[in-house]
Amino acid sequence: MDVAIVGGGIGGLTLALCLHEAGIACRVYEAVPELKALGVGINIRPHAMQVLGRFGIPQEMLKVGNEPHESVFYSSSGQLIYKHPLSRTAGYDVPHISIHRGDLHAILVAKVRERLGPQALCLGHRLTGFTQDDTGVDLHFADSASGAVLPPVHASVLVGSDGINSAVRKQLYPEEGLPRFGGINMWRGVTRRAPFLDGKSICRVGALQTGKIVIYPIRNFSDGTQLINWVVEIVMDVNTQNDWATPGHLADFIERFAHWHFDWLDIPQMFEQAEMILEYPMVDRDPLPRWSFGRVTLLGDAAHPMYPRGGNGAAQSILDANVLPGFLREHADPVAALQAYDAARVPFTTRVVNAARNEPPDTIINRVEEITGGKPFARIEDVIDPQELAAIAQRYAKLTGYDIETVNRIQAEQVRGASRPA
Ligand SMILES: Cc1cc2nc3c(=O)[nH]c(=O)nc-3n(C[C@H](O)[C@H](O)[C@H](O)COP(=O)(O)OP(=O)(O)OC[C@H]3O[C@@H](n4cnc5c(N)ncnc54)[C@H](O)[C@@H]3O)c2cc1C
């Protein structure tokens, strides 16, 4: 049995580590010819961190990233609405880490090369198509730089972890078309500056109705400054194809936040001091009824791209990677293994995609904005019962699998060796 993994992003690289751990041969085929630190900030919550923990990755991430200790929600006038503890401060046995996607990617690449050997990651291989029969799958590649056709690769199983614009998914679902636009445009940026609040907070401010900003530190520097990641969301129509590298422009969004000078953070100033700004539409895809066709399946964003507003995109790709090797070991027939993988993951991730659309943690700020009409309040208790706000956060955590009881139970089993692939 050998597995060809198409796409060396967060999910594909984690799958390589999990397959290797389970004693299954694999190789990762990645389109980009050269690895660069792409993207901006990403959050890995404890349910995914405990998978990475088996490979010593949290220790590496903590050297460069930031472990937040609270999630804080502010109104568009900068008033505190609600906060709750995060990570080990909340009692989790494993940390939540906010990190630059490029830093996490580099750690995963190094770990794959260290454990599987340098030949395990083949760069410059852009998948152009595949064929399969009862004996395996033939993968066809083009050289990303020259476009030249590369020799085909034969494998027992193909896993498409090639992201939201997946070529594998396109071949399985040729009529599907482009990702679905959610009516919100985003600008993502990073600013190096002094810490805000106490340097360990993930902060949501504003609301869907006013424009929303998510702000959190992703790198700590020895001079005491931090790299602060921020994401602006504004309801508007855009007609751009989603591309993680599209540059963004301050002038397109700063006006909306021109008066957001709060005593805990001067938001326009943070925008003006940005080192880099990217623009990206909020897109996802409708959940699929199945990912697996014979010996071919999907994983991560290729399978279940979701709105990036609940810290679950990368996490769910890591959780897919965690379970797939167990099914491949359990079933001698790869087709049966992939069907079992579908049964385990398709219904669960469908709920996560729908939760990101309809009831993400942002519901807390949106609900308060709806009630107050954006007017300042004297006491939040006069606006809404804080228990109602806590219930929104807890429901989302439970639904997507990072509630403390679930994570700590799995962690205890993992420590005992019970949840490792057989
Ligand atoms: C360049 C980039 C920047 C990103 N920046 C952010 C960010 O700042 N914040 C955030 O929250 N999320 C970001 N994401 C998305 C985030 O990584 C994913 O939502 C999540 O981690 C799930 O990971 P994944 O492995 O399923 O997909 P991805 O991490 O998107 O990885 C998919 C991989 O497949 C490769 N690929 C695509 N097509 C082919 C093909 N035909 N043949 C071979 N390989 C192919 C891509 O080059 C990529 O390496 C970014 C993704 C990319 C690709």
The ligand as an SDF file (V2000), in Angstrom:
LIG
                    3D

 53 58  0  0  0  0  0  0  0  0999 V2000
   -0.6440   30.2440   -0.1200 C   0  0  0  0  0  0  0  0  0  0  0  0
   -1.6750   30.0340    0.9550 C   0  0  0  0  0  0  0  0  0  0  0  0
   -1.8210   31.0030    1.9600 C   0  0  0  0  0  0  0  0  0  0  0  0
   -2.7810   30.8270    2.9380 C   0  0  0  0  0  0  0  0  0  0  0  0
   -2.8810   31.7850    3.9180 N   0  0  0  0  0  0  0  0  0  0  0  0
   -3.7450   31.6030    4.9290 C   0  0  0  0  0  0  0  0  0  0  0  0
   -3.8040   32.5330    6.0040 C   0  0  0  0  0  0  0  0  0  0  0  0
   -3.0830   33.5190    6.0300 O   0  0  0  0  0  0  0  0  0  0  0  0
   -4.6810   32.3040    7.0140 N   0  0  0  0  0  0  0  0  0  0  0  0
   -5.5120   31.2110    7.0110 C   0  0  0  0  0  0  0  0  0  0  0  0
   -6.3000   31.0370    7.9510 O   0  0  0  0  0  0  0  0  0  0  0  0
   -5.4760   30.3150    6.0140 N   0  0  0  0  0  0  0  0  0  0  0  0
   -4.6130   30.4740    4.9780 C   0  0  0  0  0  0  0  0  0  0  0  0
   -4.5500   29.5570    3.9640 N   0  0  0  0  0  0  0  0  0  0  0  0
   -5.5050   28.4230    3.9710 C   0  0  0  0  0  0  0  0  0  0  0  0
   -5.1990   27.3980    5.0120 C   0  0  0  0  0  0  0  0  0  0  0  0
   -3.8780   26.9170    4.8620 O   0  0  0  0  0  0  0  0  0  0  0  0
   -6.2040   26.2710    4.8350 C   0  0  0  0  0  0  0  0  0  0  0  0
   -7.5140   26.7810    4.9600 O   0  0  0  0  0  0  0  0  0  0  0  0
   -6.1070   25.1740    5.8780 C   0  0  0  0  0  0  0  0  0  0  0  0
   -4.8710   25.1270    6.4940 O   0  0  0  0  0  0  0  0  0  0  0  0
   -6.4100   23.8050    5.2670 C   0  0  0  0  0  0  0  0  0  0  0  0
   -5.2320   23.3210    4.6370 O   0  0  0  0  0  0  0  0  0  0  0  0
   -5.1700   22.4480    3.3490 P   0  0  0  0  0  0  0  0  0  0  0  0
   -3.9060   21.6610    3.4590 O   0  0  0  0  0  0  0  0  0  0  0  0
   -6.4310   21.7170    3.1400 O   0  0  0  0  0  0  0  0  0  0  0  0
   -5.0570   23.4760    2.1580 O   0  0  0  0  0  0  0  0  0  0  0  0
   -3.8890   24.5190    1.8350 P   0  0  0  0  0  0  0  0  0  0  0  0
   -3.1450   24.8790    3.0560 O   0  0  0  0  0  0  0  0  0  0  0  0
   -4.5460   25.5720    1.0450 O   0  0  0  0  0  0  0  0  0  0  0  0
   -2.8650   23.6800    0.9020 O   0  0  0  0  0  0  0  0  0  0  0  0
   -3.1760   23.2370   -0.4030 C   0  0  0  0  0  0  0  0  0  0  0  0
   -1.8560   22.9480   -1.1170 C   0  0  0  0  0  0  0  0  0  0  0  0
   -2.1220   22.3160   -2.3710 O   0  0  0  0  0  0  0  0  0  0  0  0
   -1.2600   22.8470   -3.3610 C   0  0  0  0  0  0  0  0  0  0  0  0
   -1.8900   22.6320   -4.6620 N   0  0  0  0  0  0  0  0  0  0  0  0
   -2.9600   23.3010   -5.1870 C   0  0  0  0  0  0  0  0  0  0  0  0
   -3.2540   22.7950   -6.4120 N   0  0  0  0  0  0  0  0  0  0  0  0
   -2.3740   21.7840   -6.6530 C   0  0  0  0  0  0  0  0  0  0  0  0
   -2.1920   20.8810   -7.7450 C   0  0  0  0  0  0  0  0  0  0  0  0
   -2.9780   20.9060   -8.8380 N   0  0  0  0  0  0  0  0  0  0  0  0
   -1.1760   19.9690   -7.6740 N   0  0  0  0  0  0  0  0  0  0  0  0
   -0.3610   19.9150   -6.5700 C   0  0  0  0  0  0  0  0  0  0  0  0
   -0.5120   20.7610   -5.5030 N   0  0  0  0  0  0  0  0  0  0  0  0
   -1.5130   21.6680   -5.5510 C   0  0  0  0  0  0  0  0  0  0  0  0
   -1.1390   24.3200   -2.9370 C   0  0  0  0  0  0  0  0  0  0  0  0
    0.0040   24.9120   -3.5070 O   0  0  0  0  0  0  0  0  0  0  0  0
   -1.0570   24.2050   -1.4360 C   0  0  0  0  0  0  0  0  0  0  0  0
    0.2560   24.0370   -0.9690 O   0  0  0  0  0  0  0  0  0  0  0  0
   -3.6210   29.6840    2.9340 C   0  0  0  0  0  0  0  0  0  0  0  0
   -3.4840   28.7140    1.9280 C   0  0  0  0  0  0  0  0  0  0  0  0
   -2.5010   28.8720    0.9500 C   0  0  0  0  0  0  0  0  0  0  0  0
   -2.3400   27.7970   -0.1280 C   0  0  0  0  0  0  0  0  0  0  0  0
  1  2  1  0
  2  3  1  0
  2 52  2  0
  3  4  2  0
  4  5  1  0
  4 50  1  0
  5  6  2  0
  6  7  1  0
  6 13  1  0
  7  8  2  0
  7  9  1  0
  9 10  1  0
 10 11  2  0
 10 12  1  0
 12 13  2  0
 13 14  1  0
 14 15  1  0
 14 50  1  0
 15 16  1  0
 16 17  1  0
 16 18  1  0
 18 19  1  0
 18 20  1  0
 20 21  1  0
 20 22  1  0
 22 23  1  0
 23 24  1  0
 24 25  2  0
 24 26  1  0
 24 27  1  0
 27 28  1  0
 28 29  2  0
 28 30  1  0
 28 31  1  0
 31 32  1  0
 32 33  1  0
 33 34  1  0
 33 48  1  0
 34 35  1  0
 35 36  1  0
 35 46  1  0
 36 37  1  0
 36 45  1  0
 37 38  2  0
 38 39  1  0
 39 40  1  0
 39 45  2  0
 40 41  1  0
 40 42  2  0
 42 43  1  0
 43 44  2  0
 44 45  1  0
 46 47  1  0
 46 48  1  0
 48 49  1  0
 50 51  2  0
 51 52  1  0
 52 53  1  0
M  END
$$$$
